[in-house]
């Protein structure tokens, strides 16, 4: 039986929400092993002078704990 831990991470990109999710995956893989899934909980944008400055995603990253 596997034990799964879920952490919340926020990704950001000046280009798109898809790139923001990709950033979460790339950064999470640097320090976490056994990632089983990523769920996007929320999308938002940061504005400056009425223009989109950054796309942001709030995610839950699930990974198996090592025994």
BELZIRA-V33011 format. One record per residue. N is the residue number from 1. RES is the residue in one small letter. PSI is psi as a letter, one per 30 degrees, with the letter a starting at -180 (999 if undefined). OMEGA is omega in whole degrees, 0 to 359 (NA if undefined). D_LAST is the distance of its C-alpha to the last C-alpha in Angstrom with 1 decimal. Layout:
# BELZIRA-V33011
n=<N:N>
res=<RES:RES>
psi=<PSI:PSI>
omega=<OMEGA:OMEGA>
d_last=<D_LAST:D_LAST>
This chain:
# BELZIRA-V33011
n=<1:2:3:4:5:6:7:8:9:10:11:12:13:14:15:16:17:18:19:20:21:22:23:24:25:26:27:28:29:30:31:32:33:34:35:36:37:38:39:40:41:42:43:44:45:46:47:48:49:50:51:52:53:54:55:56:57:58:59:60:61:62:63:64:65:66:67>
res=<x:x:x:x:x:x:x:x:x:x:x:x:x:x:x:x:x:x:x:x:x:x:x:x:x:x:x:x:x:x:x:x:x:x:x:x:x:x:x:x:x:x:x:x:x:x:x:x:x:x:x:x:x:x:x:x:x:x:x:x:x:x:x:x:x:x:x>
psi=<k:k:k:k:k:k:l:k:k:k:l:k:k:f:e:l:e:e:e:e:e:e:e:e:e:e:e:e:f:e:f:k:l:h:k:f:l:k:k:j:e:k:k:l:l:k:l:k:h:g:k:k:e:k:k:k:k:k:l:k:k:k:l:k:k:k:999>
omega=<181:173:183:176:178:175:179:177:177:178:182:178:175:188:185:175:179:177:178:177:178:178:177:182:182:182:180:181:178:185:182:174:176:178:182:179:176:180:177:182:189:174:171:179:174:183:171:182:178:178:178:178:181:172:181:176:173:186:168:180:180:177:180:175:178:179:NA>
d_last=<10.6:9.0:9.0:11.4:12.8:16.4:18.4:22.1:23.7:27.4:28.8:32.4:34.9:38.7:39.0:37.2:34.5:33.1:32.8:31.2:28.4:28.1:27.8:24.9:23.1:24.0:23.0:19.7:18.8:19.6:16.7:14.2:12.3:11.8:14.8:15.9:19.2:21.6:24.3:27.5:28.6:31.7:34.2:36.7:39.0:40.3:44.1:46.7:50.4:49.8:47.7:44.0:42.4:38.7:36.7:33.6:30.7:28.3:25.1:21.8:18.9:16.0:12.6:9.3:6.5:3.8:0.0>
